[in-house]
Amino acid sequence: MLGSLIALITSYFARPGTPHARALADATTQGDRSAKLLLDIADRLAVEQGPVPTAVAQDWLDQAQDIQQQIDRIAVAAEDAVEGAQWSPLIPRGEAAAVLAQVRITESTAIAVVSICQDLRAMAYLQQPLPANVAVTIGKTLSATADAIGQQSTTARGNPSRPLNDDTGTLRVVRRARGDAVSVVRDLDETGPLLLGGALLRDLDKITKTLSGH
């Protein structure tokens, strides 16, 4: 508790505002970064439909790993805020707990994005591009998922920890796009693209479940 107290006091003077409010702002910023990264990947796959240069895939992975590292730091701050709520009247415990839950949502999303980028980097190193029709359908799923992440971050700014409702239009678009992509991937004969397509869709499904609170 003493360590949390010192950290919170130091943090306050370095950057004014309540600890949980700062953690929420930082977490949603990283959520927006994840959404933009997936959108960039979607544009590359769906529009260019060709081999992804190793340097590009590595840059994607570097960005994803940086997002995850930032989220790890933010999670510590959010945990300190929950701890500090036990003694500080400036930190409502319910709000701090809600922010920590939001950080966990963003954290799970970031982990899945890192996995996606690792698979894409492996594809680039092996020079095994996805077939054009698969690249297009997975690109659409990536784009729809990016929109859902962005919407969740926007929602969290006003109501932290609240997952997207299953009936949200954005999630319906994601599921429809993913269903189309699954159908295309299942028809593949080549083992490499089949495994990669399946892995990407599995991680995208994990993100959808995280955003919807499942």
C-alpha positions, 0 to 999 in steps of 0.5 A: 500500500505504501508503494502504491501511495508513493507511486500515485502521489508521484504520478499526480504531480508528474501528470495531473488528474486522477490515476484511474482517469489517466489509465482510462485515457491511456488504455483507450489510446492504445485501443485506437492504435490497435484499431488503426494497425488492423486497418492498415493491415486490412488495406494492405491485404485487401487492396494489394493482394500480393506478398507482404514485404518482410520489412512491412510485416516486421513493422506491424509486429513492432507496432503491436508489441509496443502497444502491448508493452504500453498496455502492460504499463497502464495495467500496473497504473490501473491496479495501483488506482484500485489499491489506492481507492482503499484509502484515497477519497479521490479515487472511487473504488467502483470507477477504478475497478471499471477502468481496470476491467477496460484495461484488461479488455484492451490488453486481451485485444493487444495480445491477439493483435500481436499474434496476428502480426507474428503470423503475418511476419512468418508468412512474409519470411516464408514468402507464402502470400494468401490467395487473392480471394482469401486476402480480400475476405480476411482483409474485410474481417480485419477492417470490421474488427478494427471498427469494433475496437474503435467503437469499444474504445469510444464507448469506454471513454464514457462508460469504462469496462462496458463491453459491446452488446452482441446486437451492436451493428458493428459486431454483426458486421464482424461476424458476417465478414468472418463467416464469409472468410471461413467459407473461403479458407475452408476451400483452400487446398494449400496447407500453408495458406489454410493454416495461416488463414485459420490462425488469423480468423481464430485470433480475430474471433478472440478479439470479437469475444473479448469486445462482447464480454465473452 
